[in-house]
């Protein structure tokens, strides 16, 4: 006897949710893409549909709450890593903010790839104008690129934890 419509609907829901989680995870490659938030929204939709079907229990809500904490923490830790590393090298907030804004604006009005390139170039330009020393400006930019790499690794690890938590919720709990 073939599986019923409820079973097929559940498989479809889980497949679509996992797809959204993976899109969010791999979207983290682009620094301005809100991958962790996209992943959380996928989990939220899953929770709301499961709740409407009467399939959410206390443990399910606790696992969703953990996913929420991971998302918020991941979005914060990203900025903390970059700012801490840059401030550790005495790069002023003004330079950091200009680089960040350049990346966001060009990602919105051009493409995310242009935004990824624009942030360090904007930082290089601002730091060169501030320091009047190409080597020091390049060192500031190198610090930004390295800290962005560490921030990506932290976000990616948190994204993997979010997927693992969702899998525990959807397939085990």
Residue, then its C-alpha position, 0 to 999 in steps of 0.5 A: x500500500x502506498x504512503x498516504x497524503x500526510x506522509x508525502x506532505x511531511x516528506x515534502x515539507x522536510x525536503x523543502x526545509x532542508x533545501x532552505x537550510x542548505x541555501x542559507x548555509x552556502x549563501x554564507x559564502x557571500x558576506x552580506x547574505x543573511x544566511x543564518x536568518x534565512x535558515x532560521x526563517x526556514x525553521x520557523x516556517x517548518x515549526x508553524x506548519x508542524x504546529x498547525x498540524x498538531x505535531x509540535x511538542x515541548x522538545x520541538x519548541x525547545x529545539x526551535x528556541x536553540x536554533x533561534x539562539x544560534x541564529x542570533x548568536x551567529x549574527x552577533x559573533x560575525x560582527x564581533x570577530x571582524x570588529x575585534x580583529x580590526x580594532x586590535x590593529x587600531x583601525x578606526x570605526x569610521x574606516x570599518x563602517x565605510x567599508x561595511x557600507x560600501x559592501x552593502x550598497x554595491x551588493x544591493x545595487x550591483x551584485x553580491x560579488x561586487x560588494x565582496x570586492x568593494x568592502x576591502x577596496x573601500x577600506x584600502x582607500x579610506x586607510x590610505x587617505x588616513x595614513x598616507x602609507x600604502x603598506x599600512x593601508x594594505x596591512x589594514x585591508x589584510x586584517x579585514x580579509x583575514x577577520x572576514x575569513x574567521x567570521x565566515x568560518x564561525x558563521x558556517x560552523x553555527x549554520x552547521x549546528x543549526x542544521x544538525x539541531x533541525x535534523x534532530x528535531x525533524x527526524x529524531x525528537 
